[in-house]
Amino acid sequence: MANFTSLPEMSDPNTTQSPLPNVTEPTEHIVSNEDIYGFWIGFSLAVISNAFIGSSFIFKKRGLIRIAKRRGTRADQGGYGYLKEWLWWLGMFLMIFGEILNFVAYAFAPATLVTPLGALSVIVAAVMSSIFLKERLNIIGKVSCGLCVIGSTVMVMHSPKETKVHTMDQMLEKVQEPGFIVFCLLLLVISMVFMIYLAPRYGSKSVMVYVTICATLGAFTVMGCKGMGVAVTQTIKGDQQFTNWFTYLMFAIVITCILVQLNFLNRALDIFNTAVVTPIYYVLFTSCVVSLSAVLFKDFFYMDWKDILSFFLGFITVVGGIFLLNAFKYMNISMKNLPKAHKKDTEKQDENANMSVNGDIMCHTDDEEDVDAYQRLANSHSVASMDHIEFEIDTNLKS
C-alpha cells in the first residue's frame, strides 16, 4: 500500500479566523507599581493628617469652653465669639493643616482607603480629651481604641490599591453617569432638609442633626478634593489643568462644603461632648464617602469578594470600637472594680450591709433584695437609673 503523507489543511483566504485565546495569560487584575507607591504614600499622609485633625477637636473645644465661661454668645446661639479665641484658631490651624495633608493623600490613594483611616482621629481625640479636657478614658475606652486600630489595619490590608481616575477628562466623564447624579441628589435633599427644617427645631436636642449635615456635605468635600488632587497631579506631569473650568468647579465645591461643615460642626461641639460628636461624625461621614466613592469610582469592581468582605468587616470592627468608646465613656470601669473571680469576695460584700452611696447615703439591712438594690445604686452613674433604684428601695422598706 502506498504511504500517503498528510498535507496541512488549506485555509480559505476569504474566511476570517478568530485568534485562539492565550491560556497562559493571567486573568486577574494586575496593579501597577505606580499605584502601589501611591497607595503607601497616601496611607502615610492619611495617618499623619488624622493625628492633626484629632488634636484639633480638643483645642477648638477648649476655646469654646473659655468663651462659655466668659458668658459670651455661644456658637449654638449664633455667636462668633470663638473667632477672638486663640485656642480655637490653633485648633483651626491644626485642622486645616491636617486637611491639606488629607487632600494630598486623596491624590495618591483611593478615597475608600483614606477616609476610613479617620478612625485614627477618633483615637487621638479620645486620648487627648482625657488629658486636656479631663474626660475619663476607662478600660472599655482603651479596648475600643485597640479595636479601632485592628479594624483600620484590616481595612488597609484589603482596600483597593489603585485609583481609577488619572485625568480630569476621566473625572468629568465619571460625574456625568446617571447613578452618581441620582446619589448626589439624594445626599443634597437630605442635607437641605436637615439644615432648613430639622436644625432650627431639633439641633440643640439631638447630636444627629448637625452631624448628619456635616457628613453628607463631607462626601462632596472628599469628591472635590479627589478632583483637585487629580488636577494638581496632571498639571505637575505637564498637562496644565488650571485653565480647565472643571478644576475650578471642584475647588468651589470644596470651599463651600467646608465652610458649611465648620459652621454646623462648631454648633455640635458647643452643645455636645467631644466623645459623642467625634465617633458619630466618623461613622456617618465614612459611610457617605465610601458609598459615594463606590458609585463614582467603582472602587470594588476589580476586588475579590474576600477582600470586599474583609474590608467591610474591618469597617464594622471600627464602628463597634467607636460605639463602645461612646456608650461607656462615663462609666467608672477599671481593672480594680471588675467582678471578682472568687466567690468568697462576693459573699463578704453581701454580708457588709453598711453601704455608702456617693458618700452621703448610709443604710443597714439584712434583706438581700435591698442589698442588691443599694449595690446597683452605688455603681450607677445615670440619674434616671438612680431614681428608679431609689424608688425600688423605698418600696422594699415600706413593705
C-alpha positions in Angstrom: 0.0 0.0 0.0 1.2 3.5 -0.7 2.2 5.6 2.2 0.3 8.9 1.9 1.7 11.9 3.8 -1.0 14.1 5.3 -0.8 17.6 3.9 -1.8 20.7 6.1 -5.3 21.9 5.6 -5.5 24.9 3.4 -7.5 27.8 4.8 -9.9 29.8 2.8 -8.4 33.3 2.4 -11.9 34.8 2.4 -12.7 33.3 5.8 -11.8 35.2 8.9 -10.4 33.1 11.7 -10.7 34.2 15.3 -7.3 34.1 17.1 -7.0 31.4 19.8 -7.0 32.6 23.3 -3.8 32.5 25.2 -4.5 30.2 28.0 -1.2 31.1 29.8 -2.2 34.8 30.1 -3.2 35.7 33.6 -6.8 36.7 34.0 -6.6 38.5 37.3 -6.3 42.3 37.5 -2.7 43.5 37.9 -1.9 46.6 39.9 0.9 48.8 38.6 3.9 49.7 40.7 2.9 53.4 40.4 -0.4 52.6 42.1 1.4 50.6 44.8 3.7 53.5 45.6 0.8 55.9 45.5 -1.1 53.6 47.9 1.6 53.8 50.6 2.2 57.5 50.1 -1.5 58.2 50.6 -1.6 55.8 53.6 1.3 57.7 55.3 -0.2 61.1 54.6 -3.6 60.0 55.9 -2.2 58.7 59.2 -0.3 62.0 59.8 -3.2 64.1 58.8 -5.7 62.4 61.2 -3.3 62.9 64.1 -3.6 66.7 63.4 -7.3 66.5 62.8 -8.0 64.6 66.1 -6.0 67.0 68.1 -7.8 70.0 66.5 -11.1 68.9 68.1 -9.5 69.3 71.5 -8.2 72.8 71.1 -11.4 74.0 69.4 -13.4 72.6 72.3 -11.1 74.3 74.8 -11.7 77.6 73.0 -15.4 77.2 73.1 -15.3 76.3 76.8 -13.4 79.5 77.5 -16.0 81.5 75.6 -18.8 79.9 77.6 -17.0 80.8 80.9 -16.8 84.4 79.9 -20.6 84.2 79.2 -20.2 85.3 75.6 -22.7 84.4 72.9 -22.3 80.7 72.3 -21.8 79.2 68.8 -25.2 77.3 69.1 -26.9 80.7 69.6 -25.4 82.2 66.5 -22.5 83.8 68.2 -19.0 84.1 66.7 -17.0 85.0 69.8 -14.8 82.0 69.2 -13.2 83.9 66.4 -11.4 86.0 69.1 -10.1 83.0 70.9 -6.6 82.0 70.1 -7.1 78.3 71.2 -9.9 78.0 68.7 -7.6 79.4 66.0 -4.9 76.9 67.0 -7.4 74.1 66.6 -8.4 75.5 63.3 -4.8 75.7 62.1 -4.2 72.1 63.0 -7.4 71.0 61.3 -6.5 73.0 58.1 -3.0 71.6 58.1 -4.4 68.1 58.6 -7.0 68.5 55.9 -4.3 69.7 53.5 -2.3 66.6 54.1 -5.6 64.6 53.7 -6.2 66.4 50.5 -2.8 65.4 49.1 -3.5 61.8 50.3 -6.5 61.6 48.1 -4.3 62.5 45.1 -2.3 59.3 45.7 -4.7 56.7 47.2 -8.4 55.7 46.7 -11.0 57.5 48.8 -12.1 54.2 50.3 -8.6 53.9 51.9 -8.0 57.5 53.0 -11.5 58.2 54.5 -11.8 55.1 56.9 -8.4 56.0 58.4 -10.3 58.8 60.0 -10.8 56.4 62.9 -7.3 57.4 64.0 -8.5 60.9 64.6 -11.2 59.4 67.0 -8.4 57.6 68.9 -6.3 60.8 69.1 -9.3 62.8 70.2 -10.3 60.3 72.9 -6.7 60.1 74.4 -6.2 63.9 74.3 -9.7 64.6 75.7 -8.8 62.5 78.8 -5.6 64.6 79.3 -6.7 68.2 78.4 -10.4 68.1 78.9 -10.4 65.8 82.0 -12.7 63.3 80.3 -12.1 59.8 81.6 -10.9 57.1 79.3 -11.8 53.9 81.1 -10.8 50.3 80.3 -13.5 49.9 77.8 -12.4 53.1 76.0 -8.8 51.7 75.8 -10.2 48.4 74.4 -12.2 50.4 71.9 -9.2 52.2 70.7 -7.5 48.9 70.2 -10.5 47.7 68.2 -10.3 50.8 66.0 -6.6 50.1 65.3 -7.3 46.5 64.4 -10.3 47.4 62.2 -8.3 50.1 60.4 -5.4 47.7 59.8 -7.8 45.1 58.3 -9.3 47.8 56.0 -5.9 49.0 54.8 -4.8 45.4 54.0 -7.9 44.7 52.0 -8.7 48.1 50.5 -8.4 49.0 46.7 -4.8 49.5 45.8 -5.3 51.8 42.8 -7.2 54.8 41.6 -9.5 54.5 38.6 -9.2 58.2 37.6 -6.0 59.8 36.4 -7.1 62.7 34.3 -9.7 65.4 34.6 -11.4 64.2 31.4 -12.0 60.8 33.1 -13.3 62.6 36.2 -15.7 64.7 34.1 -16.9 61.5 32.3 -17.5 59.8 35.7 -19.6 62.5 37.3 -22.0 62.5 34.3 -23.0 58.9 35.0 -26.8 58.7 36.0 -26.1 56.6 39.1 -23.7 59.2 40.5 -26.1 62.1 39.7 -29.0 60.3 41.5 -26.9 59.6 44.6 -25.7 63.2 44.7 -29.3 64.5 44.5 -30.3 62.1 47.4 -27.5 63.5 49.6 -28.3 67.1 48.7 -32.0 66.6 49.6 -31.1 65.0 53.0 -28.7 67.8 53.8 -31.1 70.6 52.8 -34.0 69.0 54.9 -31.7 68.8 57.9 -30.4 72.4 57.5 -33.8 74.1 56.8 -36.3 72.1 58.8 -34.6 69.9 61.4 -31.7 72.1 62.6 -33.8 75.0 63.9 -36.1 72.7 65.8 -34.0 69.8 67.0 -30.4 70.9 66.5 -29.9 71.5 70.2 -31.6 68.3 71.3 -30.1 65.6 69.1 -26.5 65.3 68.0 -27.6 63.5 64.9 -28.9 66.7 63.3 -25.7 68.8 63.0 -23.5 65.7 62.5 -25.7 64.4 59.6 -25.3 67.8 57.8 -21.6 67.6 58.2 -21.4 64.0 57.0 -23.5 64.4 53.8 -21.7 67.6 52.8 -18.4 65.9 53.7 -18.9 63.4 51.0 -19.0 66.2 48.4 -15.9 67.7 50.0 -14.0 64.4 49.6 -15.0 64.1 45.9 -14.0 67.7 45.3 -10.6 67.0 47.0 -10.2 64.0 44.8 -10.8 66.0 41.7 -8.5 68.8 42.8 -5.8 66.2 43.5 -6.2 64.8 40.0 -5.8 68.3 38.6 -2.7 69.0 40.6 -1.1 65.7 39.7 -1.9 66.1 36.0 -0.5 69.6 36.0 2.7 68.5 37.6 3.1 65.9 34.9 3.0 68.7 32.3 -0.7 68.8 31.3 -2.0 72.2 32.6 -5.4 71.8 34.2 -5.8 75.2 35.9 -7.3 76.5 32.7 -10.0 73.9 32.9 -13.4 75.1 34.2 -14.0 71.8 35.8 -11.0 72.3 38.1 -12.5 75.5 39.5 -15.9 73.8 39.9 -14.2 71.2 42.1 -12.4 74.0 44.1 -15.7 75.8 44.6 -17.4 72.7 45.9 -14.6 72.0 48.4 -14.6 75.6 49.8 -18.4 75.9 50.0 -18.9 72.5 51.7 -16.1 73.1 54.2 -17.5 76.4 55.3 -20.9 75.0 55.9 -19.4 71.9 57.7 -17.4 74.1 60.0 -20.4 76.1 61.0 -22.5 73.1 62.0 -19.6 71.3 63.5 -18.9 74.2 65.8 -22.5 74.1 66.9 -22.3 70.4 67.6 -19.1 70.7 69.6 -20.5 73.6 71.6 -23.6 71.7 72.8 -22.5 68.0 72.9 -19.5 66.2 74.3 -16.5 65.7 72.1 -16.6 61.9 72.8 -20.1 61.9 71.3 -19.6 64.2 68.3 -16.4 62.6 67.0 -17.4 58.9 66.8 -20.9 59.6 65.3 -19.4 62.0 62.8 -16.8 59.4 61.8 -19.4 56.7 61.2 -21.8 58.8 59.2 -19.0 60.6 57.3 -17.2 57.4 56.3 -20.4 55.7 55.3 -21.4 58.6 53.0 -17.9 58.9 51.4 -17.4 55.1 50.9 -20.9 54.9 49.3 -20.3 57.9 47.0 -16.8 56.8 46.1 -18.1 53.3 45.2 -20.7 54.8 42.9 -18.4 57.2 41.3 -15.1 55.3 41.0 -16.3 51.7 41.3 -13.5 51.0 43.8 -14.7 47.5 44.5 -15.2 46.4 40.9 -11.8 44.7 40.5 -11.6 43.4 44.1 -12.0 39.8 45.1 -15.1 39.0 47.2 -12.9 38.0 50.1 -11.2 41.4 50.1 -14.5 43.2 49.9 -15.9 41.1 52.8 -12.8 41.7 54.9 -12.9 45.4 54.1 -16.4 45.8 55.4 -15.7 43.5 58.4 -12.9 45.8 59.3 -15.2 48.8 59.0 -17.8 47.1 61.2 -15.0 46.4 63.8 -14.1 50.1 63.8 -17.7 51.1 64.2 -18.0 48.7 67.1 -15.0 50.1 68.7 -16.3 53.7 68.3 -19.7 52.6 69.7 -18.1 51.1 72.8 -15.9 54.2 73.2 -19.0 56.4 73.1 -21.6 54.3 75.0 -19.4 53.5 78.1 -17.4 56.8 78.2 -18.6 57.9 81.6 -18.8 54.5 83.4 -16.3 54.0 86.2 -14.9 50.8 84.9 -11.3 49.8 85.6 -9.3 46.6 86.4 -9.8 47.2 90.1 -13.6 47.2 90.2 -14.2 44.4 87.7 -16.2 41.4 89.1 -14.0 39.2 91.2 -13.2 35.7 90.2 -13.6 34.3 93.8 -17.0 33.7 95.3 -15.8 34.5 98.8 -15.2 38.1 97.9 -18.8 38.5 96.7 -20.1 36.8 99.9 -18.1 39.2 102.0 -19.6 42.2 100.2 -23.1 40.8 100.7 -22.5 40.4 104.4 -21.4 44.0 104.8 -24.8 45.8 104.6 -23.4 49.2 105.7 -23.0 50.8 102.4 -22.1 54.4 101.4 -23.7 55.8 98.3 -21.9 58.9 96.9 -20.6 59.5 100.4 -24.0 60.6 101.7 -26.5 57.7 101.9 -26.0 55.1 104.7 -28.2 52.1 105.3 -28.2 48.9 107.3 -30.4 46.0 106.2 -30.3 42.2 106.1 -32.7 41.9 103.1 -30.8 40.5 100.1 -33.0 42.5 97.7 -32.2 45.8 99.5 -28.5 44.9 99.5 -28.6 44.2 95.8 -30.5 47.4 95.1 -28.0 49.5 97.1 -25.2 47.8 95.3 -26.6 48.8 92.0 -27.2 52.3 93.2 -23.6 52.6 94.3 -22.4 51.5 90.9 -24.8 53.7 88.9 -23.8 56.9 87.2 -27.1 57.5 85.5 -29.6 59.9 87.1 -32.6 58.0 85.7 -31.3 54.7 86.9 -30.6 56.1 90.4 -34.1 57.4 90.7 -35.5 54.0 89.6 -33.4 52.1 92.1 -34.1 54.5 95.0 -37.8 54.1 94.3 -37.3 50.3 94.4 -35.5 50.6 97.8 -38.3 52.7 99.3 -40.9 50.2 98.1 -39.0 47.3 99.7 -38.5 49.2 103.0 -42.2 50.1 103.2 -43.3 46.5 102.5 
